[in-house]
């Protein structure tokens, strides 16, 4: 596990927190809907379509958070001479490209 997991913090505006939480709640609702579909023996194709929608929603939110990370956290760290942030970024991009 990454050593920076919980040692660094990101100060987000209330508006940004609200946006992220809203999107996560929407994704959670989609997942709960898929659970009900499976419980009700929904057709595989329909379940797969909904799973794809969740995947795209997560990917979109991840891109949003990554963009903010680059503009806020990475910029701050590099300005403060914290070059280990480059290794952190390389690790993130490797995860996104799997």
C-alpha positions in Angstrom: 0.0 0.0 0.0 1.2 3.5 -0.8 2.8 5.3 2.1 1.0 8.6 1.2 -2.4 6.9 1.5 -3.6 8.8 4.6 -0.6 11.1 5.4 -1.6 13.8 2.9 -4.8 15.7 2.8 -6.7 17.6 0.1 -8.6 20.6 1.2 -11.7 20.7 -1.0 -14.3 23.5 -1.2 -17.8 22.8 0.1 -19.0 23.0 -3.5 -16.4 20.4 -4.7 -17.3 18.1 -1.9 -21.0 18.4 -2.7 -20.3 17.6 -6.4 -18.2 14.6 -5.7 -20.6 13.2 -3.0 -23.5 13.8 -5.3 -21.9 11.8 -8.1 -20.9 9.0 -5.7 -24.5 8.8 -4.4 -25.7 8.6 -8.0 -23.2 5.8 -8.7 -24.3 4.1 -5.4 -27.9 4.3 -6.6 -27.0 2.7 -9.9 -25.2 -0.2 -8.1 -28.2 -0.7 -5.9 -30.4 -0.8 -9.0 -28.2 -3.5 -10.5 -28.4 -5.5 -7.3 -32.2 -5.4 -7.5 -32.0 -6.4 -11.2 -30.0 -9.5 -10.3 -32.3 -10.3 -7.5 -35.2 -10.1 -9.9 -33.5 -12.3 -12.5 -33.1 -9.4 -15.0 -31.7 -10.4 -18.4 -27.9 -10.5 -18.6 -27.7 -8.0 -21.4 -29.7 -5.4 -19.3 -27.4 -6.0 -16.3 -24.3 -5.6 -18.5 -25.6 -2.3 -19.9 -26.1 -1.0 -16.4 -22.7 -2.2 -15.3 -21.2 -0.3 -18.3 -23.0 2.8 -17.2 -21.6 2.5 -13.7 -18.1 1.9 -15.1 -18.4 5.1 -17.2 -19.7 7.1 -14.3 -16.8 6.0 -12.1 -14.3 6.7 -14.9 -15.8 10.2 -15.4 -15.6 11.0 -11.7 -12.1 9.6 -11.5 -11.0 11.9 -14.3 -12.6 14.9 -12.6 -10.8 14.1 -9.3 -7.5 13.5 -11.2 -7.8 16.8 -13.0 -8.3 18.6 -9.7 -5.4 16.7 -8.2 -3.1 17.9 -10.9 -4.2 21.5 -10.6 -4.3 21.7 -6.8 -2.2 19.0 -5.1 0.5 18.3 -7.6 1.1 22.0 -8.3 1.3 22.7 -4.6 3.7 19.8 -4.0 6.0 20.7 -6.9 6.1 24.4 -5.8 7.2 23.1 -2.4 9.9 20.9 -3.9 8.2 17.7 -3.1 9.4 15.7 -6.1 8.1 12.4 -4.7 4.8 13.6 -6.1 6.1 12.7 -9.6 6.4 9.0 -8.5 2.9 9.2 -7.1 1.6 10.5 -10.5 3.4 7.8 -12.4 1.7 5.2 -10.2 -1.7 6.8 -10.7 -1.3 6.9 -14.5 -0.3 3.2 -14.5 -3.5 2.4 -12.6 -5.6 4.4 -15.0 -4.0 2.7 -18.1 -4.8 -0.9 -17.0 
